[in-house]
């Protein structure tokens, strides 16, 4: 996995890293040697010149991300699915998981209003 993350970074994929970086491999075969490699790879990310975003509190960070459509409150009865179309437009399907009539309030940002 560590090598795959570096490979993604080499292809200019922006990476968001949350929580503690891994330092163990998932198996026992050559685990001491491989765990040293994993530690070396992830330690190198911290000093790499490419853009990585290290986030301690994902929920707090995600609240600050500008979204085209957002809920004004947390609704635990809503399921949703998003489709990005070939022309860049977005379809967002929302459905109520309960048998009761519910009301929700959505907020559209400027980008969403221009489409």
Phi and psi in radians as a Rosetta constraint file:
Dihedral C 1 N 2 CA 2 C 2 CIRCULARHARMONIC -1.044 0.35
Dihedral N 2 CA 2 C 2 N 3 CIRCULARHARMONIC -0.751 0.35
Dihedral C 2 N 3 CA 3 C 3 CIRCULARHARMONIC -1.125 0.35
Dihedral N 3 CA 3 C 3 N 4 CIRCULARHARMONIC -0.642 0.35
Dihedral C 3 N 4 CA 4 C 4 CIRCULARHARMONIC -1.150 0.35
Dihedral N 4 CA 4 C 4 N 5 CIRCULARHARMONIC -0.673 0.35
Dihedral C 4 N 5 CA 5 C 5 CIRCULARHARMONIC -1.108 0.35
Dihedral N 5 CA 5 C 5 N 6 CIRCULARHARMONIC -0.759 0.35
Dihedral C 5 N 6 CA 6 C 6 CIRCULARHARMONIC -1.111 0.35
Dihedral N 6 CA 6 C 6 N 7 CIRCULARHARMONIC -0.698 0.35
Dihedral C 6 N 7 CA 7 C 7 CIRCULARHARMONIC -1.068 0.35
Dihedral N 7 CA 7 C 7 N 8 CIRCULARHARMONIC -0.752 0.35
Dihedral C 7 N 8 CA 8 C 8 CIRCULARHARMONIC -1.075 0.35
Dihedral N 8 CA 8 C 8 N 9 CIRCULARHARMONIC -0.760 0.35
Dihedral C 8 N 9 CA 9 C 9 CIRCULARHARMONIC -1.099 0.35
Dihedral N 9 CA 9 C 9 N 10 CIRCULARHARMONIC -0.664 0.35
Dihedral C 9 N 10 CA 10 C 10 CIRCULARHARMONIC -1.096 0.35
Dihedral N 10 CA 10 C 10 N 11 CIRCULARHARMONIC -0.402 0.35
Dihedral C 10 N 11 CA 11 C 11 CIRCULARHARMONIC -1.759 0.35
Dihedral N 11 CA 11 C 11 N 12 CIRCULARHARMONIC 0.425 0.35
Dihedral C 11 N 12 CA 12 C 12 CIRCULARHARMONIC 1.093 0.35
Dihedral N 12 CA 12 C 12 N 13 CIRCULARHARMONIC 0.482 0.35
Dihedral C 12 N 13 CA 13 C 13 CIRCULARHARMONIC -1.395 0.35
Dihedral N 13 CA 13 C 13 N 14 CIRCULARHARMONIC 2.247 0.35
Dihedral C 13 N 14 CA 14 C 14 CIRCULARHARMONIC -1.349 0.35
Dihedral N 14 CA 14 C 14 N 15 CIRCULARHARMONIC 2.298 0.35
Dihedral C 14 N 15 CA 15 C 15 CIRCULARHARMONIC -1.958 0.35
Dihedral N 15 CA 15 C 15 N 16 CIRCULARHARMONIC 2.380 0.35
Dihedral C 15 N 16 CA 16 C 16 CIRCULARHARMONIC -1.956 0.35
Dihedral N 16 CA 16 C 16 N 17 CIRCULARHARMONIC 2.099 0.35
Dihedral C 16 N 17 CA 17 C 17 CIRCULARHARMONIC -1.949 0.35
Dihedral N 17 CA 17 C 17 N 18 CIRCULARHARMONIC 2.202 0.35
Dihedral C 17 N 18 CA 18 C 18 CIRCULARHARMONIC -2.106 0.35
Dihedral N 18 CA 18 C 18 N 19 CIRCULARHARMONIC 2.299 0.35
Dihedral C 18 N 19 CA 19 C 19 CIRCULARHARMONIC 1.407 0.35
Dihedral N 19 CA 19 C 19 N 20 CIRCULARHARMONIC -2.860 0.35
Dihedral C 19 N 20 CA 20 C 20 CIRCULARHARMONIC -1.233 0.35
Dihedral N 20 CA 20 C 20 N 21 CIRCULARHARMONIC 2.414 0.35
Dihedral C 20 N 21 CA 21 C 21 CIRCULARHARMONIC -1.300 0.35
Dihedral N 21 CA 21 C 21 N 22 CIRCULARHARMONIC 2.506 0.35
Dihedral C 21 N 22 CA 22 C 22 CIRCULARHARMONIC -1.075 0.35
Dihedral N 22 CA 22 C 22 N 23 CIRCULARHARMONIC 2.550 0.35
Dihedral C 22 N 23 CA 23 C 23 CIRCULARHARMONIC -2.381 0.35
Dihedral N 23 CA 23 C 23 N 24 CIRCULARHARMONIC 0.154 0.35
Dihedral C 23 N 24 CA 24 C 24 CIRCULARHARMONIC -2.262 0.35
Dihedral N 24 CA 24 C 24 N 25 CIRCULARHARMONIC 2.606 0.35
Dihedral C 24 N 25 CA 25 C 25 CIRCULARHARMONIC -1.640 0.35
Dihedral N 25 CA 25 C 25 N 26 CIRCULARHARMONIC 2.771 0.35
Dihedral C 25 N 26 CA 26 C 26 CIRCULARHARMONIC -1.424 0.35
Dihedral N 26 CA 26 C 26 N 27 CIRCULARHARMONIC 0.038 0.35
Dihedral C 26 N 27 CA 27 C 27 CIRCULARHARMONIC -2.333 0.35
Dihedral N 27 CA 27 C 27 N 28 CIRCULARHARMONIC -3.124 0.35
Dihedral C 27 N 28 CA 28 C 28 CIRCULARHARMONIC -1.777 0.35
Dihedral N 28 CA 28 C 28 N 29 CIRCULARHARMONIC -0.308 0.35
Dihedral C 28 N 29 CA 29 C 29 CIRCULARHARMONIC -1.102 0.35
Dihedral N 29 CA 29 C 29 N 30 CIRCULARHARMONIC 2.021 0.35
Dihedral C 29 N 30 CA 30 C 30 CIRCULARHARMONIC 0.917 0.35
Dihedral N 30 CA 30 C 30 N 31 CIRCULARHARMONIC 0.657 0.35
Dihedral C 30 N 31 CA 31 C 31 CIRCULARHARMONIC -1.103 0.35
Dihedral N 31 CA 31 C 31 N 32 CIRCULARHARMONIC -0.647 0.35
Dihedral C 31 N 32 CA 32 C 32 CIRCULARHARMONIC -1.110 0.35
Dihedral N 32 CA 32 C 32 N 33 CIRCULARHARMONIC -0.797 0.35
Dihedral C 32 N 33 CA 33 C 33 CIRCULARHARMONIC -1.165 0.35
Dihedral N 33 CA 33 C 33 N 34 CIRCULARHARMONIC -0.769 0.35
Dihedral C 33 N 34 CA 34 C 34 CIRCULARHARMONIC -1.217 0.35
Dihedral N 34 CA 34 C 34 N 35 CIRCULARHARMONIC -0.578 0.35
Dihedral C 34 N 35 CA 35 C 35 CIRCULARHARMONIC -1.208 0.35
Dihedral N 35 CA 35 C 35 N 36 CIRCULARHARMONIC -0.538 0.35
Dihedral C 35 N 36 CA 36 C 36 CIRCULARHARMONIC -1.152 0.35
Dihedral N 36 CA 36 C 36 N 37 CIRCULARHARMONIC -0.711 0.35
Dihedral C 36 N 37 CA 37 C 37 CIRCULARHARMONIC -1.089 0.35
Dihedral N 37 CA 37 C 37 N 38 CIRCULARHARMONIC -0.801 0.35
Dihedral C 37 N 38 CA 38 C 38 CIRCULARHARMONIC -1.050 0.35
Dihedral N 38 CA 38 C 38 N 39 CIRCULARHARMONIC -0.810 0.35
Dihedral C 38 N 39 CA 39 C 39 CIRCULARHARMONIC -1.059 0.35
Dihedral N 39 CA 39 C 39 N 40 CIRCULARHARMONIC -0.759 0.35
Dihedral C 39 N 40 CA 40 C 40 CIRCULARHARMONIC -1.096 0.35
Dihedral N 40 CA 40 C 40 N 41 CIRCULARHARMONIC -0.748 0.35
Dihedral C 40 N 41 CA 41 C 41 CIRCULARHARMONIC -1.118 0.35
Dihedral N 41 CA 41 C 41 N 42 CIRCULARHARMONIC -0.855 0.35
Dihedral C 41 N 42 CA 42 C 42 CIRCULARHARMONIC -1.246 0.35
Dihedral N 42 CA 42 C 42 N 43 CIRCULARHARMONIC -0.575 0.35
Dihedral C 42 N 43 CA 43 C 43 CIRCULARHARMONIC -1.104 0.35
Dihedral N 43 CA 43 C 43 N 44 CIRCULARHARMONIC -0.618 0.35
Dihedral C 43 N 44 CA 44 C 44 CIRCULARHARMONIC -1.169 0.35
Dihedral N 44 CA 44 C 44 N 45 CIRCULARHARMONIC -0.489 0.35
Dihedral C 44 N 45 CA 45 C 45 CIRCULARHARMONIC -1.070 0.35
Dihedral N 45 CA 45 C 45 N 46 CIRCULARHARMONIC -0.641 0.35
Dihedral C 45 N 46 CA 46 C 46 CIRCULARHARMONIC -1.142 0.35
Dihedral N 46 CA 46 C 46 N 47 CIRCULARHARMONIC -0.427 0.35
Dihedral C 46 N 47 CA 47 C 47 CIRCULARHARMONIC -1.961 0.35
Dihedral N 47 CA 47 C 47 N 48 CIRCULARHARMONIC 0.178 0.35
Dihedral C 47 N 48 CA 48 C 48 CIRCULARHARMONIC -1.346 0.35
Dihedral N 48 CA 48 C 48 N 49 CIRCULARHARMONIC 2.602 0.35
Dihedral C 48 N 49 CA 49 C 49 CIRCULARHARMONIC -1.434 0.35
Dihedral N 49 CA 49 C 49 N 50 CIRCULARHARMONIC -0.261 0.35
Dihedral C 49 N 50 CA 50 C 50 CIRCULARHARMONIC -1.248 0.35
Dihedral N 50 CA 50 C 50 N 51 CIRCULARHARMONIC 2.922 0.35
Dihedral C 50 N 51 CA 51 C 51 CIRCULARHARMONIC -1.466 0.35
Dihedral N 51 CA 51 C 51 N 52 CIRCULARHARMONIC 2.091 0.35
Dihedral C 51 N 52 CA 52 C 52 CIRCULARHARMONIC -2.252 0.35
Dihedral N 52 CA 52 C 52 N 53 CIRCULARHARMONIC 2.545 0.35
Dihedral C 52 N 53 CA 53 C 53 CIRCULARHARMONIC -2.027 0.35
Dihedral N 53 CA 53 C 53 N 54 CIRCULARHARMONIC 2.006 0.35
Dihedral C 53 N 54 CA 54 C 54 CIRCULARHARMONIC -1.678 0.35
Dihedral N 54 CA 54 C 54 N 55 CIRCULARHARMONIC 2.158 0.35
Dihedral C 54 N 55 CA 55 C 55 CIRCULARHARMONIC -2.146 0.35
Dihedral N 55 CA 55 C 55 N 56 CIRCULARHARMONIC 2.205 0.35
Dihedral C 55 N 56 CA 56 C 56 CIRCULARHARMONIC -1.464 0.35
Dihedral N 56 CA 56 C 56 N 57 CIRCULARHARMONIC -0.785 0.35
Dihedral C 56 N 57 CA 57 C 57 CIRCULARHARMONIC -2.015 0.35
Dihedral N 57 CA 57 C 57 N 58 CIRCULARHARMONIC 1.706 0.35
Dihedral C 57 N 58 CA 58 C 58 CIRCULARHARMONIC -1.085 0.35
Dihedral N 58 CA 58 C 58 N 59 CIRCULARHARMONIC -0.786 0.35
Dihedral C 58 N 59 CA 59 C 59 CIRCULARHARMONIC -1.055 0.35
Dihedral N 59 CA 59 C 59 N 60 CIRCULARHARMONIC -0.736 0.35
Dihedral C 59 N 60 CA 60 C 60 CIRCULARHARMONIC -1.133 0.35
Dihedral N 60 CA 60 C 60 N 61 CIRCULARHARMONIC -0.748 0.35
Dihedral C 60 N 61 CA 61 C 61 CIRCULARHARMONIC -1.113 0.35
Dihedral N 61 CA 61 C 61 N 62 CIRCULARHARMONIC -0.788 0.35
Dihedral C 61 N 62 CA 62 C 62 CIRCULARHARMONIC -1.124 0.35
Dihedral N 62 CA 62 C 62 N 63 CIRCULARHARMONIC -0.566 0.35
Dihedral C 62 N 63 CA 63 C 63 CIRCULARHARMONIC -1.052 0.35
Dihedral N 63 CA 63 C 63 N 64 CIRCULARHARMONIC -0.506 0.35
Dihedral C 63 N 64 CA 64 C 64 CIRCULARHARMONIC -1.475 0.35
Dihedral N 64 CA 64 C 64 N 65 CIRCULARHARMONIC -0.211 0.35
Dihedral C 64 N 65 CA 65 C 65 CIRCULARHARMONIC -1.289 0.35
Dihedral N 65 CA 65 C 65 N 66 CIRCULARHARMONIC 2.278 0.35
Dihedral C 65 N 66 CA 66 C 66 CIRCULARHARMONIC -1.282 0.35
Dihedral N 66 CA 66 C 66 N 67 CIRCULARHARMONIC 2.186 0.35
Dihedral C 66 N 67 CA 67 C 67 CIRCULARHARMONIC -2.039 0.35
Dihedral N 67 CA 67 C 67 N 68 CIRCULARHARMONIC 2.480 0.35
Dihedral C 67 N 68 CA 68 C 68 CIRCULARHARMONIC -1.067 0.35
Dihedral N 68 CA 68 C 68 N 69 CIRCULARHARMONIC -0.682 0.35
Dihedral C 68 N 69 CA 69 C 69 CIRCULARHARMONIC -2.296 0.35
Dihedral N 69 CA 69 C 69 N 70 CIRCULARHARMONIC 2.294 0.35
Dihedral C 69 N 70 CA 70 C 70 CIRCULARHARMONIC -2.414 0.35
Dihedral N 70 CA 70 C 70 N 71 CIRCULARHARMONIC 2.693 0.35
Dihedral C 70 N 71 CA 71 C 71 CIRCULARHARMONIC -1.427 0.35
Dihedral N 71 CA 71 C 71 N 72 CIRCULARHARMONIC 2.460 0.35
Dihedral C 71 N 72 CA 72 C 72 CIRCULARHARMONIC -1.342 0.35
Dihedral N 72 CA 72 C 72 N 73 CIRCULARHARMONIC -0.346 0.35
Dihedral C 72 N 73 CA 73 C 73 CIRCULARHARMONIC -2.371 0.35
Dihedral N 73 CA 73 C 73 N 74 CIRCULARHARMONIC 3.028 0.35
Dihedral C 73 N 74 CA 74 C 74 CIRCULARHARMONIC -1.535 0.35
Dihedral N 74 CA 74 C 74 N 75 CIRCULARHARMONIC 2.188 0.35
Dihedral C 74 N 75 CA 75 C 75 CIRCULARHARMONIC -2.044 0.35
Dihedral N 75 CA 75 C 75 N 76 CIRCULARHARMONIC 1.932 0.35
Dihedral C 75 N 76 CA 76 C 76 CIRCULARHARMONIC -1.427 0.35
Dihedral N 76 CA 76 C 76 N 77 CIRCULARHARMONIC -0.073 0.35
Dihedral C 76 N 77 CA 77 C 77 CIRCULARHARMONIC -1.737 0.35
Dihedral N 77 CA 77 C 77 N 78 CIRCULARHARMONIC 0.013 0.35
Dihedral C 77 N 78 CA 78 C 78 CIRCULARHARMONIC -1.747 0.35
Dihedral N 78 CA 78 C 78 N 79 CIRCULARHARMONIC 2.371 0.35
Dihedral C 78 N 79 CA 79 C 79 CIRCULARHARMONIC -1.955 0.35
Dihedral N 79 CA 79 C 79 N 80 CIRCULARHARMONIC 2.576 0.35
Dihedral C 79 N 80 CA 80 C 80 CIRCULARHARMONIC -2.570 0.35
Dihedral N 80 CA 80 C 80 N 81 CIRCULARHARMONIC 2.743 0.35
Dihedral C 80 N 81 CA 81 C 81 CIRCULARHARMONIC -2.474 0.35
Dihedral N 81 CA 81 C 81 N 82 CIRCULARHARMONIC 2.462 0.35
Dihedral C 81 N 82 CA 82 C 82 CIRCULARHARMONIC -2.058 0.35
Dihedral N 82 CA 82 C 82 N 83 CIRCULARHARMONIC 2.410 0.35
Dihedral C 82 N 83 CA 83 C 83 CIRCULARHARMONIC -2.190 0.35
Dihedral N 83 CA 83 C 83 N 84 CIRCULARHARMONIC 2.199 0.35
Dihedral C 83 N 84 CA 84 C 84 CIRCULARHARMONIC -1.681 0.35
Dihedral N 84 CA 84 C 84 N 85 CIRCULARHARMONIC 2.155 0.35
Dihedral C 84 N 85 CA 85 C 85 CIRCULARHARMONIC -1.500 0.35
Dihedral N 85 CA 85 C 85 N 86 CIRCULARHARMONIC 2.885 0.35
Dihedral C 85 N 86 CA 86 C 86 CIRCULARHARMONIC -1.025 0.35
Dihedral N 86 CA 86 C 86 N 87 CIRCULARHARMONIC -0.550 0.35
Dihedral C 86 N 87 CA 87 C 87 CIRCULARHARMONIC -1.486 0.35
Dihedral N 87 CA 87 C 87 N 88 CIRCULARHARMONIC 0.083 0.35
Dihedral C 87 N 88 CA 88 C 88 CIRCULARHARMONIC 1.611 0.35
Dihedral N 88 CA 88 C 88 N 89 CIRCULARHARMONIC -0.152 0.35
Dihedral C 88 N 89 CA 89 C 89 CIRCULARHARMONIC -1.274 0.35
Dihedral N 89 CA 89 C 89 N 90 CIRCULARHARMONIC 2.864 0.35
Dihedral C 89 N 90 CA 90 C 90 CIRCULARHARMONIC -2.207 0.35
Dihedral N 90 CA 90 C 90 N 91 CIRCULARHARMONIC 2.363 0.35
Dihedral C 90 N 91 CA 91 C 91 CIRCULARHARMONIC -1.910 0.35
Dihedral N 91 CA 91 C 91 N 92 CIRCULARHARMONIC 2.292 0.35
Dihedral C 91 N 92 CA 92 C 92 CIRCULARHARMONIC -2.179 0.35
Dihedral N 92 CA 92 C 92 N 93 CIRCULARHARMONIC 2.043 0.35
Dihedral C 92 N 93 CA 93 C 93 CIRCULARHARMONIC -1.696 0.35
Dihedral N 93 CA 93 C 93 N 94 CIRCULARHARMONIC 2.257 0.35
Dihedral C 93 N 94 CA 94 C 94 CIRCULARHARMONIC -2.148 0.35
Dihedral N 94 CA 94 C 94 N 95 CIRCULARHARMONIC 2.462 0.35
Dihedral C 94 N 95 CA 95 C 95 CIRCULARHARMONIC -2.565 0.35
Dihedral N 95 CA 95 C 95 N 96 CIRCULARHARMONIC 2.604 0.35
Dihedral C 95 N 96 CA 96 C 96 CIRCULARHARMONIC -1.499 0.35
Dihedral N 96 CA 96 C 96 N 97 CIRCULARHARMONIC 2.206 0.35
Dihedral C 96 N 97 CA 97 C 97 CIRCULARHARMONIC -1.529 0.35
Dihedral N 97 CA 97 C 97 N 98 CIRCULARHARMONIC -0.040 0.35
Dihedral C 97 N 98 CA 98 C 98 CIRCULARHARMONIC -1.830 0.35
Dihedral N 98 CA 98 C 98 N 99 CIRCULARHARMONIC 3.033 0.35
Dihedral C 98 N 99 CA 99 C 99 CIRCULARHARMONIC -1.602 0.35
Dihedral N 99 CA 99 C 99 N 100 CIRCULARHARMONIC -0.004 0.35
Dihedral C 99 N 100 CA 100 C 100 CIRCULARHARMONIC -1.701 0.35
Dihedral N 100 CA 100 C 100 N 101 CIRCULARHARMONIC 2.665 0.35
Dihedral C 100 N 101 CA 101 C 101 CIRCULARHARMONIC -1.287 0.35
Dihedral N 101 CA 101 C 101 N 102 CIRCULARHARMONIC 2.270 0.35
Dihedral C 101 N 102 CA 102 C 102 CIRCULARHARMONIC -2.257 0.35
Dihedral N 102 CA 102 C 102 N 103 CIRCULARHARMONIC 2.706 0.35
Dihedral C 102 N 103 CA 103 C 103 CIRCULARHARMONIC -2.100 0.35
Dihedral N 103 CA 103 C 103 N 104 CIRCULARHARMONIC 2.401 0.35
Dihedral C 103 N 104 CA 104 C 104 CIRCULARHARMONIC -2.220 0.35
Dihedral N 104 CA 104 C 104 N 105 CIRCULARHARMONIC 2.765 0.35
Dihedral C 104 N 105 CA 105 C 105 CIRCULARHARMONIC -2.161 0.35
Dihedral N 105 CA 105 C 105 N 106 CIRCULARHARMONIC 2.197 0.35
Dihedral C 105 N 106 CA 106 C 106 CIRCULARHARMONIC -1.901 0.35
Dihedral N 106 CA 106 C 106 N 107 CIRCULARHARMONIC 2.653 0.35
Dihedral C 106 N 107 CA 107 C 107 CIRCULARHARMONIC -2.120 0.35
Dihedral N 107 CA 107 C 107 N 108 CIRCULARHARMONIC 2.251 0.35
Dihedral C 107 N 108 CA 108 C 108 CIRCULARHARMONIC -1.823 0.35
Dihedral N 108 CA 108 C 108 N 109 CIRCULARHARMONIC 2.325 0.35
Dihedral C 108 N 109 CA 109 C 109 CIRCULARHARMONIC -1.468 0.35
Dihedral N 109 CA 109 C 109 N 110 CIRCULARHARMONIC 3.076 0.35
Dihedral C 109 N 110 CA 110 C 110 CIRCULARHARMONIC -1.018 0.35
Dihedral N 110 CA 110 C 110 N 111 CIRCULARHARMONIC -0.696 0.35
Dihedral C 110 N 111 CA 111 C 111 CIRCULARHARMONIC -1.084 0.35
Dihedral N 111 CA 111 C 111 N 112 CIRCULARHARMONIC -0.748 0.35
Dihedral C 111 N 112 CA 112 C 112 CIRCULARHARMONIC -1.153 0.35
Dihedral N 112 CA 112 C 112 N 113 CIRCULARHARMONIC -0.629 0.35
Dihedral C 112 N 113 CA 113 C 113 CIRCULARHARMONIC -1.229 0.35
Dihedral N 113 CA 113 C 113 N 114 CIRCULARHARMONIC -0.423 0.35
Dihedral C 113 N 114 CA 114 C 114 CIRCULARHARMONIC -1.463 0.35
Dihedral N 114 CA 114 C 114 N 115 CIRCULARHARMONIC -0.002 0.35
